[in-house]
Amino acid sequence: MRIACLGWGSLIWNPEDFPVTGGWKNDGPVLPIEFARESGRKRITLVIADGVEPVTTLWTLMKVANLQAAKEALASRERINEAHIQHSIGW
């Protein structure tokens, strides 16, 4: 199974150990992305938000075996508690 991840913000320029293959492509879907959330580290972060101008997102293929592994990898990178994956990560 091939799984792609959409990305913006620090996931692109600071992926840490996020398992991707190749680089980020700049022809992803257009989504309404805006600085609209305060992170746990007190930073304002980019998120999908209603009522803002859509922008082109980036995407890359992930080095994971299945969808569950992809969700867990993104949750780990974004420091999302396992109990919140279903509400915080779309697929």
Secondary structure, DSSP 4 states (H G I P E B T S, - for coil): ---EEEE-THHHH--TT--EEEEEES---EE-EEEEEE-TTS-EEEEE-TTS--EEPEEEEE--SSHHHHHHHHHHHHT--GGGHHHH---
